[in-house]
Amino acid sequence: MNPDLWALYALMQRSRLYETAVAVLWEDGLISGEMHLGTGEEAIIAGIVSQLKPGDALALDHRATAALLMRGVDPLALLLEMLGSPQGLCRGQGGHMHLFSREHLAASSGIVGASGPAAAGFGLAAQVLRPGTLAVAFFGEAAMNQGMLMEAINLAAVWHLPVLFVCKDDGWAITSRPEAAFVGPLRDRVTGLGAEYLRVDGLDLFDVWQTAGAAMQSIRSGGGPVFLHAHCIHLEGHFLGMPLLRMIRRPLKEIPGIAIGLLRAFFRPGGASLSVRVAGIKQVLGALAATWRDPRRSASYDPVSRLRAALAYDPVRLEQLDDAISTEVAAVVAAARLEVGQ
């Protein structure tokens, strides 16, 4: 059975426009603290969450918005939570990283790797109370260096728990590359813990949907835990306001202040040698140039754009769907602003 690409596009586009609106609210100062968006992960989330059934559970990381929206959580309650309103999903106490919905058996945490133990608990409950259901854990590749996540995978394998562990790998642990944080491939680590390992292109919705669907069917049938390694990108970096992205997008506003500080430090008496200072300047310029040349900035690396291109054979239907979703998201944002007096 093939996926309904129009329905999945609607899920992904709704999530993208919703998070884009969240970014505007954050930029306006209405949402406090760091903001971690899931833009770039939509194909992974949609390909999996769309195949969940009643009684299935979600253990989420600090990028929980897309999964909660696609699972059916009230978008207004979710947005009000980010705005700190008592009318929010968790009465304004959780922010965007600590979100819970008992109705949907969904929980998120800002603690790196915490979705693993939560999913193992959900999986044990599913095994005992709801045979045929499963739990899904979402996390980034850096979480694989957290002991509790590896222990959860091992425990799920030992107890044959119905858990799908989903690693959303964007190749960055905030600012660290995998070669600086891992020895050996993740496949070896996962299989050593006793779980089945599968790899997918996290930008390809069909690949995720097909591979995850087969894995979830196996898990529901008692096949034990599966680890899905999905490669993706984060369009906004680790969090909104990443300095390198700010400089690339708004050079006239951002670069002068940084350049002045660098020049003052470079010519300041005392301190590091000239060679060390030059090396520091080169490192900053190299990082800026690498960000500018990064091929992932292309639309071909955007899962929503890629799926939209595949549906361009019916431009009228596509435009109508986009307009309907835009209107829906705008209404949610307007209602949230009204509720908090903004």
N, C-alpha and C positions, 0 to 999 in steps of 0.2 A: 504493500500500500504506500502510495506517494503522499508527501505532505501537502497540505493546502497552503501554497506559497502566499496567496493573498491574505489569508488569516494570519500567517506568521509575519508577513510584512507589517500588518496593522499592529501587531504586538511590538515589533521592533521600532517602528516609527513613533508609536505612542510613547514608548520609553525614551527614545531619543529627544523628542520635542519636550517631554516632561523634564528631563534632566537639563536640557538647554535652558528651560525656564527657571529651574533651580539655580543654575549658574548665574543668571541675571539677578535673582533675589540675593544671592550671596555677594555678588559684586556691589549691589546696592546697600550692603551692610545689614540686611534683614535676617540673615542666617549667620550665627556666630561660630567661631572655631574653624578648624579645617573642614574641607568638603571633598570627599572622594567620590567621583562620579564613575559610573560603569560604561560610559560612552566608548564604544569599541568592542564591548563584550556581548552585544545584543544577540548575535547569532548563536553563541554558546548558551546563553540564558533561554532564549526562545526555543531552541532546538531540544532542550531538556524539559523545561517547565511546561511546555505545551503538551507533553506526554505524561504528565503526572495525573494520578487518579485520586478520587476522594479517599482520605485516610493516609495518603503519602505525606511525608514531612520534609521541611526545608531547614537546613542549618546553614546560615549565611555569614559572610564576612562583613567588612566595613564598606563594601559596595553592594548594599542589599536592595537598593531602590528598584532596579529593573526587575529582579526576581519577584519582589513583593507585588509590583504592579501587574506583572504577567500572571501571577497566581490569583489575582482578583481582590487584593487589598484596596480599600477605599482610597482613591488618589487624594481626595481632599483631607482626609484624616492623616494621611502620610505627610502631606505638605505642611499641614498645621503643626505636626510634630517637629519638623525641621525648624519651623518658625518659633518653637517654644511655647505654643499655645496649650492651655489646659484642655482644649477640645481635640488635641492631637491623638494619634494612635496610642501613645503611651503617656497621655496627659502632659505632654511637653517635657518629660523627664529623660527621654532617651536620645534626643538629637537624631542625627542621620545614621549613626553607627550601631546603636543599641535599640533595635526595633523588634517588637514581638506581636504576634497575632495568634492567639490560642485557637481561634476559629479556623485558621488556615494551617495550623501546626507548623508555624514558621517562627524562627528566632535568629537574630543576628547579634554579632559581638565585634567590638573594635579590637579585641585581643587576638593577635596573630596566631592562627592555628586552632583557635577555640571551636571552630565549626566541626573539627574532627571528633572530639569527645561528645559534642552535642549530637552529631549524626549517629554515633555509636549508641547513644542512649535512645534516640528516636528509633534506631534500627532494632534494638532489643525490644522496645515496646511494640513495634510492628510485628516482630517474630512471635511474641507471646499473645498479644491482644488482637492483632489485625493481620492474620496470615494473608499473604498475597500483596501486601503493601510494602513500601520501601521508604528509605530516607536518602536525601541527597545532601552532600556537603560541598559548598563552593569555597575555594580559597586560592590564593596566589602561590606561585612556585616557591617564594621565599619562606612560606609557612612550612615547607618540607624540612626545614632545619629546626623546627620546634618539636621537642620530644613528645609533647602530648598528642600531636597529630600522628606521628609515627606509631606511638603506642595505640592510638585509636584504630589505625589501619591494621595493626597486628592483632588487636583484640577482635576486630570484626572478622578477620580471617580465621582465628582460632574458634570463635563462636558461630561462624558461618552466618554472620548478620547480613540482612538485606540492605546494603548501603552502596550507593554510587558516590565515589569520591571524585570530585571534578576540580582539576588543577587548571586555573586560568593563567597561563604562562605568557607574560608580555616581554620576558627577557630582561626585566629590570626589578631589582629589589630596592625600591626607592631610587637610589643613584648607583647601585652596585650591579655589575654584570654577573651572570651565572658563574663564569670561570673564577670569579673572586670569592664565591660563596659555596661552590659545590665541588666535590671530587667524585668523578664518575657520573654516568648518566642516571637520571631519575628512574628509568626502567629497572635498573639493577636494584636500586633501593626498595622500590615498590614490590617487585617479585620476591625479594628477600624477606619482606614482611608478610608474604603469603597471599597477596591480592593479585588478581588478573590485571594486566596493564594493556591499555589501548591508547592509541594516539590519533588525534584528528586535527584538521585544519580549522581552527576556531573562527576563521573569517568566512568559511564556507558553510552556510546554513544546512544544505542538504547533507553534507558529510557528517555534521554534528547530529542532525536529526536521525539519520540512518544508523550511525554507529551507536549513539546513545540509546536509540530505541531497541536495538538488538541486545545491548547490555542490560537494559532495564527489564526486558522480558526474561533474560537468563536469571537475573537477581530475583524477580518475582517467583520464579520456578524453583528457587532454592539453590541456585548456582553459587551463592556466596558473593562477597564484595568485589567490585570492579573499580579500577582507578582509570579515569579518563583524562588524558593529558592533552589539553586543548591550547594551541598557540594563538595569541591574539595581540592586540595593541591597546594602549590606553591613550585616547586622543588628547586628553588633558594632562598626561603625565601621571605621577603618583597622586597629586592633589591639585585642586584649582589654585592658580597663581604660581605655578612652578616658574622660578626666575628665568630660565633659559627660554621657555615658551613665551613669557611676557616680552622678553627682549626681541624675539623674532617677530611677534605679532604687532608690537607697538614700539618700534626702535626709537623713534623720535622722543617718546616720552620716557622710556626706561633706560636707554643706553647712556645718556649724558650723566645722570647721577652716579651710575656705576663707574663710568670712565673717570669722572673726577676723583672718586674715592681711590681707584687704582693708581692714578697718577700721583696723588698725594702720598700714598703708601710707597710708591716706587722711588720718589725723590726724598723721602724722609731720612734725615741723618741717623746713622746707627742702624742696628738690626741686621737683617740677613745680607749676605753678599750680593753683588750685582748679578752674578750668574743665577743665584737662586731666585731673585726677583724677576729676572727675564724669563726664567723657566715657569714661574707662576703666571706671568702675563700670557705666555704661549699656551699654557694649559687652559686658561679661561677662553682665549680666542679659539682654541681648537675645539672646545666643547660647544661654543657658539656656532662654529662652522659646521660641526657634525650634526647639530640640531637642524640647521638650515638645510643641509643636504640630505637629511634622513628621508629615504624613499617612503617610509611609512606615512609621511604627510600627504601622500597622494590619495585620491579618492578610491583607487583600486585596493587600498588597505582598509577601507571603511566598509564594514559588513552591511550597513543599511544602504549605502550607495550601490554596492554590488548587487544586492537583491532588487533594488529599485530599477537598475539597468535591465535586469532579467525580466521585469514586468512591463517594460516600456512598450511592448507590442500592443498594449491597450492604454494609450495615453489619457483618454477621457476618464476611464475608470480609475486610473492612478491619481489623476488630478482631483477627482471627486473624493477619493479616500483620503488623500492628504489634507484637503480642505476640511473634511469632517473631523479628522483627528486634531488639526490645528484649532478648530473651533472648540472642541471638547477640552483640550488642554488649557486654552485661554480662559474658558469659563471656570475651570478649577482654580487657576491662579487668581482670577478676579475675586472669586469667593473667599479664597484664603486671605488675600490682602484686606478685604472688607472685614473679615472676622478679627484680624489683628490691628485694624485701624490704620492700614497703610494703603 
